[in-house]
Every structure is written in structure tokens, then in C-alpha cells.
Amino acid sequence: MKIIILGAGQVGTSVAESLVSEANDITVVDNNVEHLTSLQERLDLRVVTGNAAAPSVLDAAGAQDADLLIAVTQSDQTNLCACRVAKTLFNIPTRIARLRSADYAEHPELLNDSNFAVDHSICPEQIVTNYIRKLIEFPEALQVLEFAEGMVTMIAVKAFEGGLLVGKPLNTIPLRLPNIDARVAAIFRRDQSIIPSGDTIIESGDEVFIIAATSHIRKVMTELRRMDKPIKRVIIAGGGNIGFRLARAIESTFNVKLIERDRRRAEVLAGQLSRTLVLRGDGTDEALLDSESIEETDMFLALTNDEEDNIMSASLAKQMGARRTLALINRKSYVDLVQGGRIDIAISPAQTSIGQLLARVRRGDVAAVHSLRRGAAEALEVIAHGDAKHCKVIGRRIEEIDLPEGATIAAIVRNTGQSRTEYKELMPYEVPIHEVIMAHHDTEIRAEDHVIVFCTSKKLIGQVEKLFQVGWGFF
């Protein structure tokens, strides 16, 4: 696939890193020569310097025969203009735009082909906000991932000495969770993947990925990793886009304090947040944290635009008694370095938000993609189409499917053919009823199933995609 990426910032760089390894023809456009030079030295791709929305620059980037345009510059206006130019002058089939402002979401008609011609829009800040909110709801988790429009949840947890996961074979889990079907999809031990079987015994320190129906996941987590007490008090350091969005999203449920360094920004936040206590100060100020009873804080979130400040403030908060800490860190190498010490969870914003972009690039009908373990692994929700004659997975039991080593089918979401009546503004409408099926060796895949596949390495993605492709004779 020939792909043009506009913007060599954090998001654009992460997208390029993910896609260049999959035999795609990538061209990156930016007006920062240093960023482009650094990217070209590390990755096998082309670069073009210039205004990302200029027709001559897009022409030089190969827009005449490009398959996909991904506009992820810092400017909404540039991204929108680039999509319009790409459609009008070059007829690029698929156009994706990063939109930071919430205004466009309220007026989707502006994005159709008659206006800015955006096929898909993403807001990384909102994706990261939603992701952190899930981690607050499941504070014992390292990652919380949803599939099939929220019907299935996969959670990553660290096994600890004395915990219910440790020292027992996986086939004993059903004994502790009667009437609940949950599955361990993958285990990582000392950064090496282990394909789980019933006899696998989890060791302390293992990173374990557990999947279950969302309606059951709370019970699963309660049994497998009990917390001392739920999250009640939250301190957010940083009142930027993510800090503000998160405070607004959780302030009705939790006791929230937000620390912002800039006086004017703090005043704006105080006016827009109804139940959050906004404090003007620095998240690395020991005296401020002490005065705000950091030792009684259940979760401290360092969400400023400065990753060094985030590392320092989260580490300080942990040292002073905060029960759990999280920090936004842009560089993946830093994430691996600090997570698991004084910082419980380190998040790369670009890596967290990349899944929605990857879902548009994957071959076949991919409904969702989640990047795992800082991009090393991936979980996909693939819709099976066709019939047993033209698709290699339909009509076959999982044990009969030629999955590459390291790929696991973890769960299936299936339309039961039944529906229930719901009401919107007193008008009835029918909603299809789906069932969540945990995958076992004898589970058979049917047409239109949503199949959740865990890949321990990105190198396996192409092989998995081919399994789900439909032969030409079907059409």
C-alpha cells in the first residue's frame, strides 16, 4: 500500500514506525527538516519537505497514485485542507485527519465529500483521555482494551507474589470463577512471550493478558487481583487538553484536584470545571503535594506536555505516599525504563492512540486494533466474511486453522439473530443481540463473527490478515 503521512511529530512518527515494517511504501511530509532527517536515518521511507496542504508538495510526495493519506500535523486547518486537496486534485481513495478541536465532532457534515472530504477523523487527546479513564476504573491494570463496541474487554495485569494468579495452572481458573468464562490470551515473562495452555503456571512478575465479556470483567479482576480499596481521590498534574478532558470526565465520580502552572490557564480551567479543585502550582513542588495530602491520594496522574516533569512529579508523588502513579511519556525508550518502579504505569500518547489509524490500514475488515507492549504486540478485531469455500477460517474449528505461532484467537462476538426493543425519544427500534464466546480449541468460526486475535509480534499481522481474506470467487 502506498501511504502518505502528513506530519512528523509524535503521532506521525509512531504511525510511520508501525507501518513501514509491514512492507508499505511510506512517504512522510513535514516542514521540519531535522525531524524528517532523523526519521529517514532510522526508517526505510521517503521524506518531502514543505507545507503539507500545498498541492505541489502533495504531488512531490506521490499523491497521484497514493492509496491512503494520513494527515496528522498539529494544525486541524492544515489536515482538513490537505484532505480536500487530496480528494479534489488527486482522488486519493482514503483520507484520515487528526482533529484536536471538539467542534468538528459536533458538525460531522463538515467532513463529508462535499466539504473537507475526510473519510475518518481521530482525536488522539480524546483517545488517551478515554484510555486513562479506564485505568482509573481498573487501577490494578496496566492496560484496558475494549472490542466489539465495548462488549469484550482485555486487561493486562502484573502477577505478584502471593496473588491468586501465581503458582497455579491456568486450568484452575474456572474453579475460582464458576459461571464466568474468561481466558488468558497471552503471557509475557521477562519480555518473552509464552503461549498459554491449561498446564501453564504463572510466575510472579509475569505480564498477563486476560479477556472476558465486559459484563464479567470486574468480577474476574476482583478474583484474580484484589485491590485494598477502590479509587476515590485523584490528583492531576497538568491542565492541558488531556488533563482538562480527563478532569471533566471523572469529576462527577471521583474527588479530583488539578494542578496547573500557568495562572491564566488555571483561571480558565476553574471556570470550566464544576467540581474539580484547580490549584495553581507545579506538580514537582514537594511542599504543594504535601499540603494537598498526597499520602491520601489513590491515583496521581502526571499529564503535562513535559515528559521529564511527568517522570519527576510521578516519582515524587509515589515516594511521598501516593498509592498509584501514572505518567505521560512520549519516548518509548523512557516508557520501558520507568514503568514498574516508582511509576506504576507509563503511557506513550502516540502509541495509545495509534490503534484507530491502524484499523483503517489493515487488510480485510478490521473493526479495531490495539497496540500492546509499546507497539511490540497487537490485538485485532477482525470480521470474518465469505463462506467455508472462499475463506480459510469460516466453518473451521480453531484447532483446524493454520494460525502462525504466536497468534491466538482469544474470543468471538456473534450475532444471535435475535433482537431487543429499545426506545429513543419514545420511538421504538430493534437492537441486535450478540453473544460473547471465549475461544476454545473446538470453537467453530462462522460468517460475520467478530474474531479477536492476539499477536505476540507485529510480524504476524500479515499472516493473520491473509487467513481472513476472502477469495475472489466469492464475489
C-alpha positions as CSV (number, residue, x, y, z in Angstrom):
1,M,0.0,0.0,0.0
2,K,1.3,3.5,-0.9
3,I,0.7,5.8,2.1
4,I,1.4,9.5,2.6
5,I,1.8,10.7,6.2
6,L,1.5,14.4,6.8
7,G,3.3,15.5,10.0
8,A,6.5,14.1,11.5
9,G,5.5,14.8,15.1
10,Q,4.9,12.1,17.8
11,V,1.7,10.7,16.1
12,G,3.1,10.8,12.6
13,T,6.4,9.2,13.7
14,S,4.6,6.4,15.6
15,V,2.4,5.7,12.5
16,A,5.4,5.6,10.3
17,E,7.2,3.2,12.6
18,S,4.3,0.9,12.7
19,L,3.5,0.8,9.0
20,V,7.0,0.8,7.5
21,S,7.7,-2.6,8.9
22,E,4.8,-4.1,7.1
23,A,6.1,-3.7,3.5
24,N,4.2,-0.4,2.9
25,D,5.5,2.3,0.6
26,I,5.7,5.3,3.0
27,T,6.3,9.0,2.3
28,V,6.4,11.5,5.2
29,V,5.8,15.2,4.7
30,D,6.8,17.9,7.1
31,N,8.3,21.4,7.1
32,N,10.8,20.5,9.8
33,V,14.0,19.3,8.1
34,E,15.5,18.0,11.3
35,H,12.6,15.8,12.1
36,L,12.5,14.3,8.6
37,T,16.2,13.7,8.5
38,S,16.1,11.8,11.8
39,L,13.1,9.8,10.6
40,Q,14.8,8.8,7.3
41,E,18.0,7.8,9.1
42,R,16.1,5.2,11.2
43,L,13.4,4.0,8.8
44,D,13.1,2.9,5.2
45,L,10.9,5.6,3.8
46,R,10.8,8.7,1.7
47,V,10.5,12.3,3.0
48,V,9.3,15.5,1.4
49,T,9.9,19.0,3.0
50,G,7.2,21.6,2.7
51,N,3.6,22.7,3.5
52,A,1.6,19.5,3.9
53,A,-1.5,21.1,2.4
54,A,0.2,22.5,-0.7
55,P,-0.8,20.8,-4.0
56,S,2.8,20.9,-5.3
57,V,4.1,19.3,-2.1
58,L,1.5,16.5,-2.2
59,D,2.3,16.0,-5.9
60,A,6.0,15.6,-5.0
61,A,5.0,13.1,-2.3
62,G,3.4,10.9,-4.9
63,A,-0.3,11.7,-4.4
64,Q,-1.1,10.8,-8.0
65,D,-1.1,7.1,-7.2
66,A,-1.3,7.0,-3.4
67,D,-3.8,4.7,-1.7
68,L,-4.1,6.4,1.7
69,L,-3.4,9.9,3.1
70,I,-2.9,10.3,6.9
71,A,-3.0,13.9,7.9
72,V,-1.7,14.2,11.5
73,T,0.0,17.6,11.7
74,Q,-0.5,19.8,14.8
75,S,-2.9,22.0,12.8
76,D,-6.5,21.0,12.3
77,Q,-6.8,23.5,9.4
78,T,-3.8,22.0,7.6
79,N,-5.2,18.5,8.0
80,L,-8.6,19.5,6.7
81,C,-7.2,21.4,3.8
82,A,-4.9,18.6,2.8
83,C,-7.8,16.1,2.7
84,R,-9.8,18.4,0.5
85,V,-6.8,18.9,-1.9
86,A,-6.1,15.1,-1.9
87,K,-9.7,14.4,-2.9
88,T,-10.2,17.2,-5.4
89,L,-6.8,17.1,-7.3
90,F,-5.5,13.6,-6.7
91,N,-8.6,11.5,-5.8
92,I,-6.7,9.6,-3.1
93,P,-9.2,6.8,-2.1
94,T,-8.9,7.1,1.7
95,R,-8.2,10.2,3.7
96,I,-7.7,10.3,7.5
97,A,-7.4,13.5,9.5
98,R,-6.3,14.3,13.1
99,L,-8.7,16.8,14.6
100,R,-7.8,18.2,18.0
101,S,-10.8,20.5,18.3
102,A,-14.1,19.0,19.5
103,D,-16.1,21.5,17.4
104,Y,-15.8,19.3,14.3
105,A,-17.2,16.3,16.1
106,E,-20.4,18.3,16.7
107,H,-20.7,19.1,13.0
108,P,-19.9,15.9,11.1
109,E,-21.5,17.2,7.9
110,L,-18.4,19.4,7.5
111,L,-16.3,16.3,6.9
112,N,-18.2,14.7,4.1
113,D,-17.1,14.7,0.4
114,S,-18.9,17.9,-0.3
115,N,-16.9,19.8,2.2
116,F,-13.5,18.7,3.7
117,A,-13.6,15.2,2.3
118,V,-12.4,13.4,5.5
119,D,-13.2,9.7,5.5
120,H,-12.2,9.1,9.1
121,S,-11.2,11.6,11.8
122,I,-9.3,10.8,15.0
123,C,-8.6,12.9,18.2
124,P,-5.6,11.4,19.9
125,E,-6.2,13.6,23.0
126,Q,-9.7,12.1,23.5
127,I,-8.4,8.6,22.8
128,V,-5.8,9.0,25.5
129,T,-8.3,10.5,27.9
130,N,-10.7,7.6,27.5
131,Y,-7.8,5.2,28.0
132,I,-6.7,6.8,31.2
133,R,-10.3,6.8,32.5
134,K,-10.4,3.0,32.0
135,L,-7.2,2.7,34.0
136,I,-8.7,4.7,36.8
137,E,-11.7,2.4,36.8
138,F,-9.4,-0.7,36.9
139,P,-6.4,0.7,38.9
140,E,-4.8,-2.8,39.2
141,A,-4.5,-3.0,35.4
142,L,-1.6,-2.0,33.1
143,Q,-3.8,-1.8,30.0
144,V,-7.6,-1.9,29.5
145,L,-8.7,-2.6,25.9
146,E,-12.2,-2.8,24.5
147,F,-13.6,-4.7,21.5
148,A,-16.9,-5.1,19.7
149,E,-18.2,-1.7,20.8
150,G,-17.4,-2.4,24.4
151,M,-18.9,-5.9,24.7
152,V,-15.4,-7.5,25.3
153,T,-12.6,-6.3,27.5
154,M,-9.0,-7.4,27.6
155,I,-6.9,-6.4,30.6
156,A,-3.2,-6.6,31.2
157,V,-2.1,-7.2,34.9
158,K,1.2,-7.8,36.6
159,A,1.2,-11.1,38.6
160,F,2.5,-10.6,42.1
161,E,3.9,-12.9,44.7
162,G,1.1,-14.3,46.8
163,G,-1.6,-13.4,44.3
164,L,-4.2,-15.8,43.1
165,L,-2.7,-16.0,39.6
166,V,0.7,-17.1,40.8
167,G,1.8,-20.7,41.2
168,K,-1.3,-22.4,39.8
169,P,-2.0,-23.8,36.4
170,L,-4.4,-21.9,34.2
171,N,-6.9,-24.7,34.1
172,T,-7.8,-24.0,37.7
173,I,-9.2,-20.5,36.9
174,P,-12.7,-21.9,36.1
175,L,-12.8,-23.4,39.6
176,R,-12.4,-19.9,41.1
177,L,-14.7,-18.3,38.6
178,P,-17.7,-20.5,38.3
179,N,-20.3,-19.5,35.7
180,I,-17.9,-16.9,34.2
181,D,-15.9,-17.7,31.0
182,A,-12.6,-15.9,31.0
183,R,-9.4,-16.7,29.2
184,V,-5.7,-15.8,29.5
185,A,-4.9,-14.7,25.9
186,A,-1.1,-14.2,26.4
187,I,1.7,-14.1,29.0
188,F,4.9,-12.2,28.8
189,R,7.7,-13.3,31.1
190,R,11.0,-11.3,31.1
191,D,9.9,-9.7,27.8
192,Q,9.5,-13.1,26.2
193,S,6.0,-14.3,25.0
194,I,4.6,-17.6,26.3
195,I,1.6,-19.2,24.5
196,P,-0.7,-20.2,27.4
197,S,-2.1,-23.7,27.8
198,G,-4.1,-25.3,30.6
199,D,-0.9,-26.5,32.2
200,T,0.9,-23.2,32.1
201,I,1.8,-21.9,35.6
202,I,2.1,-18.1,36.1
203,E,5.1,-16.8,37.9
204,S,5.5,-13.6,39.9
205,G,6.3,-10.7,37.6
206,D,4.6,-12.1,34.6
207,E,2.5,-9.7,32.5
208,V,-0.8,-11.5,31.9
209,F,-3.5,-10.5,29.3
210,I,-6.9,-11.7,30.4
211,I,-10.1,-11.4,28.2
212,A,-13.7,-11.7,29.2
213,A,-17.1,-10.3,28.4
214,T,-17.2,-6.7,29.7
215,S,-20.1,-7.6,32.0
216,H,-17.9,-10.2,33.7
217,I,-14.5,-8.4,33.7
218,R,-15.0,-6.6,37.1
219,K,-15.7,-10.0,38.8
220,V,-12.7,-11.5,37.0
221,M,-10.4,-8.8,38.2
222,T,-11.7,-8.9,41.8
223,E,-10.9,-12.6,42.0
224,L,-7.6,-12.6,40.3
225,R,-6.0,-9.4,41.7
226,R,-7.7,-7.9,44.7
227,M,-7.1,-4.2,45.5
228,D,-7.0,-2.9,49.0
229,K,-9.6,-0.2,48.3
230,P,-11.2,1.5,45.2
231,I,-10.0,4.8,43.8
232,K,-11.6,7.8,45.3
233,R,-9.1,10.7,45.4
234,V,-7.3,11.7,42.2
235,I,-4.7,14.4,41.6
236,I,-3.9,15.5,38.0
237,A,-0.7,17.4,37.3
238,G,-1.2,19.4,34.0
239,G,-4.2,21.2,32.7
240,G,-3.6,20.8,29.0
241,N,-6.0,19.2,26.6
242,I,-5.7,15.7,28.2
243,G,-5.7,16.9,31.8
244,F,-8.8,19.1,31.2
245,R,-10.7,16.4,29.3
246,L,-10.0,13.8,32.0
247,A,-10.9,16.1,34.9
248,R,-14.2,17.0,33.2
249,A,-14.9,13.3,32.5
250,I,-14.3,12.0,36.0
251,E,-15.1,14.9,38.4
252,S,-18.7,13.7,39.0
253,T,-17.4,10.3,40.1
254,F,-14.1,11.0,41.9
255,N,-12.7,13.6,44.2
256,V,-10.4,15.5,41.7
257,K,-7.7,18.1,42.2
258,L,-5.9,19.6,39.2
259,I,-2.5,21.3,39.4
260,E,-1.7,23.9,36.6
261,R,1.4,26.0,36.5
262,D,0.1,28.8,34.2
263,R,-2.1,31.4,36.0
264,R,-4.3,32.2,33.1
265,R,-4.9,28.6,32.1
266,A,-5.7,27.8,35.8
267,E,-8.3,30.5,35.8
268,V,-9.9,29.2,32.6
269,L,-10.0,25.7,33.9
270,A,-11.6,26.8,37.2
271,G,-14.3,28.4,35.2
272,Q,-15.0,25.4,33.0
273,L,-14.8,22.6,35.7
274,S,-17.6,22.4,38.1
275,R,-16.5,20.0,40.8
276,T,-12.7,19.9,40.3
277,L,-10.4,21.9,42.7
278,V,-8.0,23.7,40.5
279,L,-4.6,24.6,42.1
280,R,-2.0,27.0,40.6
281,G,1.4,25.4,41.1
282,D,3.9,22.9,40.0
283,G,3.4,19.1,40.2
284,T,7.1,18.7,41.2
285,D,6.7,21.0,44.2
286,E,7.1,18.8,47.3
287,A,5.5,21.4,49.6
288,L,2.4,21.7,47.4
289,L,2.0,17.9,47.2
290,D,2.4,17.7,51.0
291,S,-0.2,20.4,51.6
292,E,-2.7,18.6,49.4
293,S,-2.2,15.3,51.4
294,I,-0.5,13.3,48.7
295,E,-0.2,10.4,51.0
296,E,-4.0,10.0,51.0
297,T,-4.2,10.2,47.2
298,D,-5.3,7.0,45.5
299,M,-4.0,7.9,42.0
300,F,-1.6,10.7,40.8
301,L,-1.6,11.4,37.1
302,A,1.2,13.4,35.6
303,L,-0.2,14.7,32.3
304,T,1.8,17.8,31.3
305,N,3.4,18.3,27.9
306,D,6.9,17.9,29.5
307,E,7.8,14.2,29.9
308,E,10.7,14.9,32.3
309,D,8.4,16.9,34.6
310,N,5.9,14.0,34.4
311,I,8.6,11.5,35.4
312,M,9.8,13.7,38.3
313,S,6.3,14.5,39.6
314,A,5.0,11.0,39.4
315,S,8.1,9.6,41.1
316,L,7.9,12.2,43.8
317,A,4.2,11.6,44.4
318,K,4.9,7.8,44.8
319,Q,7.8,8.5,47.2
320,M,5.5,10.7,49.3
321,G,2.8,8.1,49.6
322,A,0.5,8.2,46.6
323,R,-0.9,4.7,46.2
324,R,-0.7,4.5,42.4
325,T,1.0,6.8,39.8
326,L,0.7,7.3,36.0
327,A,2.9,9.4,33.7
328,L,2.6,10.5,30.1
329,I,5.9,9.9,28.4
330,N,6.5,10.4,24.7
331,R,9.6,8.4,24.1
332,K,9.1,4.7,24.1
333,S,12.5,4.0,25.5
334,Y,11.6,6.1,28.6
335,V,8.4,4.1,29.0
336,D,10.3,0.8,29.3
337,L,12.8,2.4,31.6
338,V,10.5,3.9,34.2
339,Q,7.4,1.7,34.3
340,G,7.2,-0.7,37.2
341,G,9.4,1.3,39.6
342,R,8.1,4.4,41.3
343,I,5.9,5.0,38.3
344,D,3.2,2.2,38.1
345,I,2.0,3.0,34.6
346,A,3.8,4.9,31.8
347,I,1.8,5.8,28.7
348,S,3.0,6.9,25.3
349,P,0.2,9.1,23.9
350,A,1.1,8.4,20.3
351,Q,1.3,4.7,20.8
352,T,-2.0,4.6,22.7
353,S,-3.9,6.5,20.0
354,I,-2.4,4.7,17.0
355,G,-4.9,1.8,17.0
356,Q,-7.7,3.7,15.3
357,L,-5.3,4.6,12.5
358,L,-4.0,1.0,12.1
359,A,-7.6,-0.3,11.9
360,R,-8.0,1.7,8.7
361,V,-4.8,0.4,7.1
362,R,-5.1,-3.3,7.9
363,R,-6.2,-5.6,5.0
364,G,-9.6,-7.2,5.4
365,D,-12.4,-6.0,7.5
366,V,-10.7,-4.9,10.7
367,A,-13.0,-3.3,13.2
368,A,-10.5,-2.5,15.9
369,V,-6.7,-2.6,16.6
370,H,-5.0,-2.1,19.9
371,S,-1.2,-1.7,20.1
372,L,0.2,-3.6,23.1
373,R,3.5,-3.6,24.9
374,R,4.6,-0.2,23.4
375,G,3.9,-1.4,19.9
376,A,5.6,-4.8,20.0
377,A,2.4,-6.8,20.0
378,E,-1.1,-6.2,18.7
379,A,-4.7,-7.3,19.2
380,L,-7.1,-7.1,16.3
381,E,-10.9,-7.5,16.0
382,V,-11.4,-9.0,12.5
383,I,-14.8,-9.6,10.9
384,A,-15.0,-13.0,9.2
385,H,-16.6,-12.8,5.7
386,G,-17.4,-15.3,3.0
387,D,-18.0,-19.0,3.3
388,A,-16.1,-22.2,4.0
389,K,-15.1,-22.5,0.4
390,H,-13.6,-19.0,0.0
391,C,-12.3,-18.2,3.5
392,K,-9.7,-20.2,5.4
393,V,-11.3,-19.6,8.9
394,I,-15.1,-19.9,8.3
395,G,-16.6,-23.3,9.1
396,R,-13.5,-24.5,10.8
397,R,-12.7,-25.2,14.5
398,I,-9.9,-23.1,15.9
399,E,-7.7,-26.2,16.2
400,E,-8.1,-26.7,12.4
401,I,-7.0,-23.1,11.5
402,D,-3.4,-22.7,10.4
403,L,-2.6,-19.8,12.8
404,P,1.1,-18.7,12.8
405,E,2.9,-19.5,16.1
406,G,2.4,-16.5,18.4
407,A,-1.1,-15.7,17.2
408,T,-4.1,-16.7,19.4
409,I,-7.8,-16.4,18.8
410,A,-9.0,-15.2,22.2
411,A,-12.7,-14.5,21.8
412,I,-15.6,-14.3,19.3
413,V,-18.6,-12.0,19.3
414,R,-21.6,-13.4,17.4
415,N,-24.9,-12.1,16.3
416,T,-27.6,-14.4,17.7
417,G,-30.1,-13.5,15.1
418,Q,-32.4,-12.2,17.9
419,S,-33.1,-8.5,18.9
420,R,-34.5,-6.5,21.7
421,T,-36.6,-3.4,21.6
422,E,-35.2,-0.1,22.9
423,Y,-36.6,3.4,22.9
424,K,-35.1,6.7,21.8
425,E,-37.3,9.8,22.3
426,L,-40.3,7.4,22.8
427,M,-39.7,5.8,19.4
428,P,-39.0,2.0,19.5
429,Y,-36.2,0.5,17.5
430,E,-34.7,-3.0,17.4
431,V,-31.2,-3.7,18.6
432,P,-29.4,-7.0,17.6
433,I,-28.4,-9.3,20.5
434,H,-24.9,-10.5,20.4
435,E,-23.2,-13.2,22.5
436,V,-19.6,-13.3,23.7
437,I,-17.8,-16.6,23.2
438,M,-14.4,-17.4,24.8
439,A,-12.4,-19.3,22.2
440,H,-11.5,-22.9,22.8
441,H,-9.9,-25.5,20.6
442,D,-13.2,-26.8,19.3
443,T,-14.9,-23.4,18.8
444,E,-16.1,-23.0,15.2
445,I,-16.0,-19.7,13.4
446,R,-19.0,-18.6,11.4
447,A,-19.5,-15.9,8.8
448,E,-19.8,-12.3,10.2
449,D,-18.3,-13.3,13.5
450,H,-16.1,-10.6,15.1
451,V,-12.9,-12.5,15.9
452,I,-10.4,-11.1,18.5
453,V,-6.9,-12.2,17.6
454,F,-3.9,-11.6,19.9
455,C,-0.5,-11.4,18.1
456,T,2.6,-11.5,20.3
457,S,4.6,-9.9,17.4
458,K,3.7,-7.4,14.8
459,K,5.5,-9.6,12.3
460,L,2.5,-12.0,12.4
461,I,-0.1,-9.4,11.3
462,G,0.3,-10.1,7.6
463,Q,-0.2,-13.8,8.0
464,V,-3.3,-13.3,10.1
465,E,-4.8,-10.9,7.6
466,K,-4.3,-13.4,4.8
467,L,-6.2,-16.1,6.8
468,F,-9.3,-13.8,6.9
469,Q,-9.1,-12.6,3.3
470,V,-12.0,-13.8,1.1
471,G,-11.2,-15.5,-2.3
472,W,-12.2,-13.7,-5.5
473,G,-14.6,-16.5,-6.4
474,F,-16.9,-15.5,-3.6
475,F,-17.9,-12.2,-5.1
